Amino acid sequence: IAVRMYKSGDYSIKEIIETNQISTGTFYREINRLKLKKLNKKNEQLT
């Protein structure tokens, strides 16, 4: 849910972590994991 809220652009980081009762670290870890996954997928397509 937190990722969907982030991607929508309708919520602040503070709203997302408070609504989902997660820490800031957990939130950013998940966002970074998804960004890395997306980047790896792009790199695979280039090779």
PAFIKE-412630 format. One line per 5 residues: number of its first residue (from 1); their letters; for each residue y, x negated, z negated of N, C-alpha, C, CB. Coordinates in steps of 0.02 Angstrom, whole numbers, plus 50000, padded with zeros to 5 digits. Atoms other than C-alpha are relative to their C-alpha. Glycine has a CB too. Example, Ala and Ser with C-alpha at 12.3 -4.5 7.8 and 13.67 -1.06 7.14 Angstrom:
1) AS) 49941,49955,50000,49775,49385,49610,50060,49955,50000,50001,50050,49938; 49941,50042,50003,49947,49316,49643,50055,50039,49963,50023,49980,50071
//
This chain:
1) IAVRM) 49940,49958,50000,50000,50000,50000,50062,49956,50000,50000,50047,49939; 49942,50043,50005,50120,49860,49956,50018,49970,50068,49988,49943,49949; 49987,50030,49934,50101,49780,50127,50030,50052,50047,49934,49972,50030; 49972,49947,49957,50134,49946,50215,50073,50013,49982,49959,50064,49994; 49931,49989,50023,50290,49970,50109,50044,49944,50026,50003,50004,49923
6) YKSGD) 49962,50059,49978,50347,49793,50153,50014,50004,50075,49963,49935,49984; 49994,49997,49927,50315,49816,50339,50047,50056,50023,49932,50009,50032; 49957,49944,49980,50409,49982,50343,50074,49980,49997,49988,50060,49954; 49931,50022,50007,50569,49893,50289,50043,50048,49961,50029,49990,50068; 49963,49949,50037,50618,50045,50186,50007,49985,49926,49967,50066,50010
11) YSIKE) 50001,50013,50071,50589,49966,50016,50020,49928,49985,49930,50014,49972; 49983,50067,50022,50657,49817,49922,49937,49969,49969,50059,50000,49949; 50056,50035,50032,50538,49685,49853,49991,50026,49929,50011,49923,50000; 50003,49975,50069,50581,49745,49678,49967,50068,49997,50071,50004,49971; 50030,49933,49999,50536,49925,49722,49924,49995,50013,50033,50044,50054
16) IIETN) 50071,50007,49982,50371,49869,49798,49959,49975,49941,49992,49952,50060; 50040,50028,50055,50313,49763,49651,49999,50047,49939,50028,49932,49979; 50000,49953,50057,50367,49893,49522,49957,50061,50014,50072,50022,49985; 50040,49941,49982,50288,50040,49615,49926,49985,49998,50020,50024,50069; 50071,50019,49996,50124,49947,49640,49975,49963,49938,49988,49958,50061
21) QISTG) 50017,50036,50062,50127,49862,49469,49964,49934,50013,49957,50044,49955; 50027,50066,49985,50095,49690,49541,50055,49949,49986,49976,49995,50074; 49951,50053,50013,50178,49523,49506,50031,49978,50066,49967,49940,49964; 49966,50027,49941,50300,49442,49625,49955,49950,50035,50067,49968,49980; 50045,50050,49972,50176,49300,49649,49944,50031,50040,49970,49958,49945
26) TFYRE) 50054,49965,49964,50036,49418,49698,50025,50029,50065,49970,50056,49956; 49971,49971,49939,50149,49506,49822,50011,49947,50053,50067,50035,49983; 49985,50052,49950,50208,49347,49907,49937,49964,50024,50049,49949,49971; 50064,50029,49979,50031,49274,49909,49969,50042,50055,49952,49993,49940; 50030,49955,49950,49970,49426,50005,50040,49999,50065,49996,50071,49972
31) INRLK) 49958,50002,49940,50118,49425,50125,49988,49935,50038,50075,50008,49982; 50012,50065,49967,50093,49239,50160,49931,49996,50031,50009,49943,49950; 50068,50000,49973,49906,49264,50184,49998,50039,50067,49950,50032,49949; 49999,49960,49938,49939,49399,50315,50038,49965,50056,50032,50068,49986; 49962,50037,49949,50070,49293,50404,49959,49943,50028,50066,49972,49970
36) LKKLN) 50043,50055,49978,49949,49146,50411,49944,50026,50045,49971,49963,49939; 50053,49970,49960,49811,49259,50477,50026,50018,50070,49973,50063,49966; 49969,49982,49936,49928,49323,50614,50014,49938,50042,50065,50040,49988; 49985,50062,49965,49982,49146,50659,49936,49968,50027,50036,49951,49953; 50064,50028,49978,49801,49086,50669,49973,50039,50060,49949,50001,49943
41) KKNEQ) 50023,49959,49944,49760,49231,50784,50038,49983,50064,50009,50075,49983; 49959,50020,49942,49905,49183,50899,49977,49933,50028,50075,49997,49981; 50021,50066,49979,49848,49002,50903,49933,50002,50036,49995,49953,49940; 50065,49993,49967,49671,49054,50949,50008,50027,50071,49954,50047,49959; 49988,49972,49934,49738,49153,51096,50028,49948,50048,50047,50060,49996
46) LT) 49969,50051,49958,49833,49001,51160,49950,49948,50023,50057,49967,49963; 50049,50051,49982,49679,48890,51165,49942,50028,50038,49975,49964,49938
//
